Amino acid sequence: MTYMTRTIAGFGLAIATLAQPAIAQGYPEKPVEFIVPWSPGGGSDTLMRLVANNITPFLGEEMPVINIPGVGGTVGLTEASRRAADGYTVSQVHEGLLAATATGLTDLAWDDFEPIALMTASAQFLVAATDQPYDTFEGLVEYAQANPGELTIGVTLGGVPHLHAAMIAEAFDLDWRYVGYEGTGERVRALVGGNLDLAIGDISSSLQFVENGDLVFLAAGSTERLPQTPDVPTLMELGSDLDLSITRGIVMPKGAPDDAQAVLEAALQNLSNDPTFIEQVNNAGADVAFRGQDGYTAYLTNLAASVDRLAEVIAP
């Protein structure tokens, strides 16, 4: 029962109303604004618009998207953190926020929000040129350990790909040189052009080059082998506990009412089982990977520990 539905007279009611944002029994009673802290047309925008466009039958209200890009997603997230914690603003985070926090790009942290649900995951791959003296991950490890500092790997410096490459290097005792590129497509093209030895890529950017014989997937960052790449081993199979995906989840401002959090979590869980939504996410090159409030919080807690440990390595 909420403060708004309790029968409390006079001053007691005023204090209770100030203590916690009021939430009506029929939440939501109006549209829930969705701040996407990235530009229109990118991966986050595309996938989060799929959430927004399909959520109404499960939530009962619309979820209009507002793009507020800038500084690695931190401008929009800062705005979201300042919104009223009344259940009517949500935003999206991925591993980039944790990297930005650890490297000092922002004072904002994931736990300045209420994690509601992880929704999608885009597995990342270690990709190699085909003219290398290895064509398997085991061969790469042997070569890299025998030639420390020789290999170059394309990443986004200070971003999630940099983090993922550093996590692989730590797990398998590798030493390679990081080369920065603005986006995935740019570094994959550099790899195809012979300007790199390795890169962090994904299916949408790299699969066509693998199928053409220009590149090879050495390892997948997914927890299980993917249908699109059934012959590519996961990093877990290869001896690590690494789960390297770009995950996108929904958060509310800190202090949002428990009722609102629970209602939205349930709506997002139901959406995650909707065949149309699943198909649309798959067509966008990602997978539905629902985790509720507890699971998503645990995921972010564990990931933050890894990011903090590698902060000096990935600092731009």
Rosetta blueprint (number, residue, H / E / L):
1 M L
2 T L
3 Y L
4 M L
5 T L
6 R L
7 T L
8 I L
9 A L
10 G H
11 F H
12 G H
13 L H
14 A H
15 I H
16 A H
17 T H
18 L H
19 A H
20 Q L
21 P L
22 A L
23 I L
24 A L
25 Q L
26 G L
27 Y L
28 P L
29 E L
30 K L
31 P L
32 V L
33 E E
34 F E
35 I E
36 V E
37 P L
38 W L
39 S L
40 P L
41 G L
42 G L
43 G H
44 S H
45 D H
46 T H
47 L H
48 M H
49 R H
50 L H
51 V H
52 A H
53 N H
54 N H
55 I L
56 T H
57 P H
58 F H
59 L H
60 G L
61 E L
62 E L
63 M L
64 P L
65 V E
66 I E
67 N E
68 I L
69 P L
70 G L
71 V L
72 G L
73 G L
74 T H
75 V H
76 G H
77 L H
78 T H
79 E H
80 A H
81 S H
82 R H
83 R L
84 A L
85 A L
86 D L
87 G L
88 Y L
89 T E
90 V E
91 S E
92 Q E
93 V E
94 H L
95 E H
96 G H
97 L H
98 L H
99 A H
100 A H
101 T H
102 A H
103 T L
104 G L
105 L L
106 T L
107 D L
108 L L
109 A L
110 W H
111 D H
112 D H
113 F E
114 E E
115 P E
116 I E
117 A E
118 L E
119 M E
120 T E
121 A E
122 S E
123 A E
124 Q L
125 F E
126 L E
127 V E
128 A E
129 A E
130 T L
131 D L
132 Q L
133 P L
134 Y L
135 D L
136 T L
137 F H
138 E H
139 G H
140 L H
141 V H
142 E H
143 Y H
144 A H
145 Q H
146 A H
147 N L
148 P L
149 G L
150 E L
151 L L
152 T E
153 I E
154 G E
155 V E
156 T L
157 L L
158 G L
159 G L
160 V H
161 P H
162 H H
163 L H
164 H H
165 A H
166 A H
167 M H
168 I H
169 A H
170 E H
171 A H
172 F H
173 D L
174 L L
175 D L
176 W L
177 R E
178 Y E
179 V E
180 G E
181 Y L
182 E L
183 G L
184 T H
185 G H
186 E H
187 R H
188 V H
189 R H
190 A H
191 L H
192 V H
193 G L
194 G L
195 N L
196 L L
197 D L
198 L E
199 A E
200 I E
201 G E
202 D L
203 I H
204 S H
205 S H
206 S H
207 L H
208 Q H
209 F H
210 V H
211 E H
212 N L
213 G L
214 D L
215 L E
216 V E
217 F E
218 L E
219 A E
220 A E
221 G L
222 S L
223 T L
224 E L
225 R L
226 L L
227 P L
228 Q L
229 T L
230 P L
231 D L
232 V L
233 P L
234 T E
235 L L
236 M L
237 E L
238 L L
239 G L
240 S L
241 D L
242 L L
243 D L
244 L L
245 S E
246 I E
247 T E
248 R E
249 G E
250 I E
251 V E
252 M E
253 P E
254 K L
255 G L
256 A L
257 P L
258 D H
259 D H
260 A H
261 Q H
262 A H
263 V H
264 L H
265 E H
266 A H
267 A H
268 L H
269 Q H
270 N H
271 L H
272 S H
273 N L
274 D L
275 P H
276 T H
277 F H
278 I H
279 E H
280 Q H
281 V H
282 N H
283 N H
284 A L
285 G L
286 A L
287 D E
288 V E
289 A E
290 F E
291 R E
292 G L
293 Q H
294 D H
295 G H
296 Y H
297 T H
298 A H
299 Y H
300 L H
301 T H
302 N H
303 L H
304 A H
305 A H
306 S H
307 V H
308 D H
309 R H
310 L L
311 A H
312 E H
313 V H
314 I H
315 A L
316 P L
